[in-house]
């Protein structure tokens, strides 16, 4: 079984990694941990270009932190005896995750859910929702334990 798990450093993606680490998988299972550096530029026009400068600063900081997010998840999965590789992707998170799942021929794609309400989801979008709607393999969305209590 080929399992792709997407992480972003949030407690919800950590819950997704824990979920994979705690389950028995067939002996030949492989996991690929990915994180996505969101490279899309803001679409709001900014005549002062301050937003563009802030975006590039945040982008470079994210590029520097991305390998650590992958390493942390890889270590947790390896300590559970799971064969794991990792990758840092760039682009729109949902699109990059779906494309990697297709490229890698994943059987299962696992993501965490931030549990945003309707307004935040409208403004920020929902990576997990988009992945679930457009992926060509099975998708599991892992909810954070503290968010499950809020329903």
Backbone as CSV, one residue per row, in Angstrom:
resi,resn,N_x,N_y,N_z,CA_x,CA_y,CA_z,C_x,C_y,C_z
1,UNK,0.851,-1.177,0.000,0.000,0.000,0.000,0.896,1.241,0.000
2,UNK,0.533,2.212,-0.795,1.278,3.470,-0.885,0.431,4.579,-0.277
3,UNK,0.942,5.167,0.807,0.208,6.173,1.570,0.947,7.491,1.489
4,UNK,0.294,8.520,0.985,0.878,9.853,0.949,0.237,10.661,2.066
5,UNK,1.057,11.263,2.907,0.530,12.109,3.977,1.093,13.514,3.796
6,UNK,0.203,14.498,3.829,0.607,15.889,3.675,0.653,16.545,5.050
7,UNK,1.762,17.253,5.308,1.932,17.923,6.595,2.187,19.407,6.378
8,UNK,1.743,20.199,7.356,1.993,21.640,7.291,2.510,22.187,8.616
9,UNK,2.836,21.295,9.541,3.360,21.727,10.830,2.281,22.046,11.855
10,UNK,1.036,21.961,11.469,-0.069,22.268,12.383,-0.371,21.051,13.258
11,UNK,-1.060,21.269,14.383,-1.474,20.133,15.206,-2.339,19.133,14.428
12,UNK,-3.086,19.625,13.456,-3.950,18.734,12.675,-3.138,17.811,11.770
13,UNK,-2.075,18.325,11.166,-1.252,17.439,10.336,-0.443,16.494,11.223
14,UNK,-0.071,16.937,12.411,0.605,16.036,13.354,-0.329,14.900,13.758
15,UNK,-1.625,15.199,13.910,-2.608,14.154,14.226,-2.701,13.153,13.078
16,UNK,-2.587,13.626,11.840,-2.623,12.729,10.680,-1.422,11.781,10.696
17,UNK,-0.248,12.304,11.017,0.959,11.465,11.088,0.818,10.446,12.212
18,UNK,0.346,10.880,13.379,0.134,9.956,14.503,-0.844,8.847,14.121
19,UNK,-1.884,9.220,13.393,-2.890,8.250,12.972,-2.262,7.149,12.114
20,UNK,-1.377,7.538,11.230,-0.696,6.551,10.376,0.268,5.707,11.216
21,UNK,1.003,6.355,12.104,2.003,5.652,12.917,1.370,4.625,13.859
22,UNK,0.151,4.844,14.265,-0.488,3.979,15.260,-1.195,2.768,14.670
23,UNK,-1.286,2.686,13.354,-2.033,1.595,12.737,-1.116,0.524,12.153
24,UNK,-1.597,-0.708,12.123,-0.833,-1.753,11.428,-1.069,-1.613,9.918
25,UNK,-0.006,-1.707,9.151,-0.097,-1.629,7.695,0.498,-2.900,7.110
26,UNK,0.099,-3.279,5.910,0.733,-4.441,5.276,2.247,-4.256,5.223
27,UNK,2.980,-5.344,5.264,4.444,-5.308,5.361,5.115,-4.520,4.248
28,UNK,4.558,-4.521,3.065,5.199,-3.826,1.942,4.728,-2.369,1.793
29,UNK,4.066,-1.829,2.800,3.542,-0.458,2.716,4.663,0.564,2.707
30,UNK,4.417,1.644,1.977,5.345,2.771,1.903,4.565,4.043,2.190
31,UNK,5.217,4.976,2.865,4.611,6.279,3.122,5.506,7.347,2.527
32,UNK,4.898,8.304,1.869,5.628,9.496,1.436,5.023,10.677,2.184
33,UNK,5.879,11.403,2.896,5.478,12.608,3.602,5.793,13.797,2.709
34,UNK,4.801,14.652,2.482,5.040,15.851,1.690,4.577,17.083,2.454
35,UNK,5.238,18.177,2.166,4.782,19.483,2.621,4.853,20.397,1.412
36,UNK,4.006,21.408,1.406,3.927,22.292,0.249,4.249,23.721,0.663
37,UNK,5.216,24.298,-0.039,5.519,25.722,0.112,4.578,26.432,-0.853
38,UNK,3.689,27.228,-0.293,2.651,27.903,-1.089,3.265,29.099,-1.815
39,UNK,3.523,28.926,-3.102,4.246,29.939,-3.869,3.348,30.921,-4.609
40,UNK,2.044,30.710,-4.606,1.164,31.611,-5.350,1.204,33.019,-4.758
41,UNK,1.288,33.990,-5.642,1.315,35.396,-5.221,-0.083,35.836,-4.805
42,UNK,-0.162,36.803,-3.875,-1.466,37.348,-3.511,-2.125,37.986,-4.739
43,UNK,-3.442,37.876,-4.831,-4.140,38.397,-6.000,-4.671,39.816,-5.806
44,UNK,-4.535,40.360,-4.610,-5.018,41.712,-4.352,-3.967,42.702,-4.836
45,UNK,-4.347,43.632,-5.720,-3.374,44.614,-6.212,-2.816,45.457,-5.068
46,UNK,-1.527,45.683,-5.086,-0.866,46.459,-4.036,0.055,47.473,-4.712
47,UNK,-0.400,48.728,-4.838,0.412,49.720,-5.551,1.756,50.012,-4.888
48,UNK,1.879,49.742,-3.581,3.144,50.019,-2.894,4.101,48.827,-2.948
49,UNK,3.604,47.695,-3.397,4.359,46.433,-3.462,4.805,45.923,-2.095
50,UNK,4.242,46.484,-1.029,4.552,46.009,0.320,4.100,44.561,0.486
51,UNK,2.909,44.258,-0.027,2.388,42.889,0.067,3.274,41.902,-0.655
52,UNK,3.809,42.293,-1.794,4.696,41.413,-2.558,5.967,41.135,-1.761
53,UNK,6.536,42.182,-1.171,7.751,42.012,-0.370,7.481,41.112,0.832
54,UNK,6.343,41.313,1.486,6.000,40.470,2.635,5.798,39.023,2.189
55,UNK,5.184,38.840,1.020,4.968,37.491,0.502,6.307,36.788,0.268
56,UNK,7.259,37.474,-0.357,8.556,36.859,-0.644,9.309,36.528,0.635
57,UNK,9.195,37.377,1.644,9.838,37.103,2.931,9.222,35.853,3.564
58,UNK,7.892,35.803,3.583,7.208,34.638,4.161,7.515,33.374,3.364
59,UNK,7.605,33.507,2.045,7.918,32.373,1.185,9.299,31.806,1.502
60,UNK,10.282,32.663,1.646,11.641,32.198,1.965,11.700,31.554,3.344
61,UNK,10.980,32.124,4.313,10.941,31.522,5.652,10.295,30.133,5.590
62,UNK,9.223,30.018,4.805,8.552,28.723,4.675,9.452,27.707,3.986
63,UNK,10.185,28.139,2.966,11.127,27.230,2.287,12.179,26.701,3.257
64,UNK,12.603,27.544,4.186,13.615,27.115,5.157,13.043,26.144,6.180
65,UNK,11.775,26.330,6.581,11.148,25.464,7.584,10.607,24.159,7.010
66,UNK,10.330,24.136,5.717,9.669,22.977,5.093,10.413,21.657,5.311
67,UNK,11.734,21.592,5.084,12.418,20.304,5.284,12.291,19.769,6.711
68,UNK,12.258,20.655,7.681,12.121,20.212,9.071,10.743,19.593,9.315
69,UNK,9.705,20.160,8.715,8.359,19.573,8.854,8.353,18.139,8.332
70,UNK,8.989,17.939,7.190,9.041,16.597,6.591,9.867,15.661,7.474
71,UNK,11.042,16.122,7.916,11.918,15.291,8.759,11.221,14.847,10.036
72,UNK,10.514,15.767,10.684,9.826,15.421,11.934,8.813,14.303,11.716
73,UNK,8.031,14.412,10.643,7.041,13.372,10.351,7.729,12.061,9.967
74,UNK,8.798,12.146,9.174,9.535,10.933,8.786,10.060,10.204,10.017
75,UNK,10.632,10.947,10.954,11.188,10.326,12.166,10.109,9.608,12.963
76,UNK,8.957,10.238,13.096,7.873,9.624,13.854,7.402,8.331,13.177
77,UNK,7.302,8.351,11.863,6.848,7.161,11.141,7.910,6.061,11.144
78,UNK,9.168,6.442,10.984,10.244,5.435,11.040,10.297,4.764,12.399
79,UNK,10.096,5.550,13.452,10.142,4.960,14.795,8.982,3.986,15.009
80,UNK,7.951,4.076,14.186,6.838,3.128,14.243,7.083,1.938,13.307
81,UNK,8.270,1.908,12.662,8.627,0.793,11.795,8.074,0.891,10.380
82,UNK,7.736,2.090,9.958,7.147,2.287,8.633,8.214,2.782,7.668
83,UNK,8.222,2.238,6.459,9.131,2.680,5.399,8.636,4.026,4.883
84,UNK,9.509,5.044,4.926,9.046,6.398,4.618,10.076,7.184,3.826
85,UNK,9.578,8.015,2.918,10.386,8.995,2.197,9.687,10.340,2.352
86,UNK,10.361,11.391,1.941,9.759,12.709,2.080,10.084,13.611,0.915
87,UNK,9.263,14.648,0.743,9.479,15.601,-0.337,8.895,16.957,0.046
88,UNK,9.569,18.005,-0.422,9.061,19.365,-0.292,8.582,19.776,-1.681
89,UNK,7.330,20.163,-1.765,6.717,20.572,-3.026,6.471,22.068,-2.993
90,UNK,6.243,22.655,-4.161,5.901,24.079,-4.233,4.682,24.255,-5.109
91,UNK,3.877,25.256,-4.797,2.687,25.568,-5.584,1.497,25.780,-4.679
92,UNK,0.304,25.624,-5.244,-0.916,25.696,-4.448,-1.020,24.377,-3.688
93,UNK,-1.217,24.411,-2.367,-1.161,23.178,-1.578,-2.045,22.040,-2.096
94,UNK,-3.317,22.279,-2.303,-4.202,21.184,-2.725,-3.767,20.622,-4.072
95,UNK,-3.473,21.504,-5.011,-3.076,21.041,-6.345,-1.774,20.249,-6.299
96,UNK,-0.798,20.737,-5.543,0.492,20.052,-5.452,0.340,18.678,-4.796
97,UNK,-0.501,18.585,-3.782,-0.726,17.309,-3.093,-1.392,16.311,-4.037
98,UNK,-2.409,16.757,-4.748,-3.124,15.878,-5.678,-2.189,15.414,-6.800
99,UNK,-1.404,16.339,-7.352,-0.467,15.977,-8.423,0.573,14.976,-7.938
100,UNK,1.076,15.162,-6.712,2.069,14.223,-6.177,1.450,12.857,-5.916
101,UNK,0.218,12.828,-5.428,-0.463,11.548,-5.212,-0.618,10.801,-6.534
102,UNK,-0.940,11.531,-7.596,-1.049,10.905,-8.921,0.315,10.427,-9.413
103,UNK,1.317,11.288,-9.311,2.662,10.954,-9.793,3.215,9.741,-9.057
104,UNK,3.018,9.699,-7.752,3.571,8.647,-6.907,2.693,7.395,-6.907
105,UNK,1.513,7.501,-7.513,0.564,6.396,-7.586,0.110,5.954,-6.194
106,UNK,-0.299,6.927,-5.386,-0.738,6.659,-4.014,-2.050,5.886,-4.002
107,UNK,-2.168,4.982,-3.037,-3.427,4.271,-2.810,-4.309,5.037,-1.833
108,UNK,-3.659,5.782,-0.946,-4.371,6.528,0.091,-3.656,7.845,0.315
109,UNK,-4.431,8.901,0.422,-3.894,10.234,0.688,-4.455,10.662,2.039
110,UNK,-3.595,11.045,2.978,-4.029,11.415,4.325,-3.659,12.867,4.591
111,UNK,-4.646,13.638,5.029,-4.435,15.046,5.378,-5.139,15.334,6.695
112,UNK,-4.684,16.368,7.367,-5.358,16.826,8.573,-6.376,17.888,8.209
113,UNK,-7.378,18.036,9.053,-8.391,19.069,8.847,-8.229,20.129,9.913
114,UNK,-8.147,21.380,9.493,-8.023,22.470,10.460,-9.342,22.754,11.162
115,UNK,-10.438,22.281,10.610,-11.729,22.476,11.251,-12.239,23.903,11.170
116,UNK,-11.887,24.608,10.097,-12.367,25.976,9.938,-13.877,25.998,9.815
117,UNK,-14.475,27.054,10.345,-15.902,27.289,10.148,-16.145,27.792,8.735
118,UNK,-17.402,28.049,8.427,-17.792,28.421,7.067,-17.108,29.709,6.585
119,UNK,-16.991,30.720,7.451,-16.419,32.002,7.031,-14.924,31.859,6.748
120,UNK,-14.173,31.249,7.662,-12.735,31.058,7.427,-12.487,30.179,6.208
121,UNK,-13.307,29.150,6.056,-13.146,28.262,4.908,-13.385,29.024,3.609
122,UNK,-14.371,29.948,3.614,-14.655,30.753,2.432,-13.478,31.659,2.099
123,UNK,-12.888,32.273,3.119,-11.775,33.206,2.913,-10.473,32.463,2.615
124,UNK,-10.154,31.449,3.406,-8.876,30.760,3.301,-8.911,29.548,2.371
125,UNK,-10.081,29.010,2.160,-10.185,27.782,1.379,-9.927,26.583,2.267
126,UNK,-10.240,25.425,1.769,-10.022,24.205,2.528,-9.222,23.236,1.672
127,UNK,-7.972,23.051,2.048,-7.110,22.119,1.310,-7.686,20.717,1.401
128,UNK,-8.090,20.303,2.607,-8.592,18.936,2.767,-9.858,18.708,1.941
129,UNK,-10.722,19.701,1.883,-11.944,19.560,1.099,-11.638,19.450,-0.397
130,UNK,-10.728,20.265,-0.868,-10.361,20.227,-2.289,-9.678,18.896,-2.638
131,UNK,-8.784,18.446,-1.747,-8.103,17.168,-1.971,-9.128,16.039,-2.028
132,UNK,-10.059,16.027,-1.086,-11.068,14.967,-1.049,-11.937,14.980,-2.302
133,UNK,-12.200,16.154,-2.827,-13.067,16.274,-4.005,-12.372,15.919,-5.315
134,UNK,-11.044,16.104,-5.389,-10.366,15.990,-6.673,-9.313,14.888,-6.773
135,UNK,-8.945,14.268,-5.674,-7.923,13.216,-5.729,-8.465,11.987,-6.444
136,UNK,-7.571,11.252,-7.089,-7.947,10.044,-7.822,-7.753,8.778,-6.999
137,UNK,-7.429,8.940,-5.718,-7.281,7.791,-4.823,-8.145,8.052,-3.585
138,UNK,-8.182,7.088,-2.704,-8.925,7.272,-1.457,-8.271,8.363,-0.636
139,UNK,-9.092,9.114,0.095,-8.601,10.221,0.923,-9.139,10.039,2.329
140,UNK,-8.256,10.213,3.304,-8.662,10.205,4.702,-8.343,11.567,5.292
141,UNK,-9.341,12.177,5.900,-9.152,13.468,6.557,-9.192,13.217,8.051
142,UNK,-8.071,13.524,8.716,-7.952,13.289,10.154,-8.259,14.592,10.877
143,UNK,-9.198,14.531,11.774,-9.575,15.719,12.535,-8.748,15.783,13.809
144,UNK,-8.446,16.984,14.243,-7.752,17.172,15.520,-8.708,16.805,16.650
145,UNK,-8.204,16.113,17.660,-9.089,15.734,18.772,-9.801,16.924,19.405
146,UNK,-9.107,18.049,19.573,-9.751,19.212,20.213,-10.820,19.833,19.324
147,UNK,-10.747,19.642,18.009,-11.757,20.171,17.110,-12.976,19.278,17.048
148,UNK,-12.785,17.987,17.249,-13.909,17.048,17.209,-14.898,17.356,18.335
149,UNK,-14.414,17.906,19.432,-15.285,18.234,20.571,-16.126,19.465,20.329
150,UNK,-15.833,20.241,19.278,-16.523,21.509,19.041,-17.773,21.356,18.200
151,UNK,-18.060,20.177,17.672,-19.240,19.979,16.819,-20.524,20.060,17.585
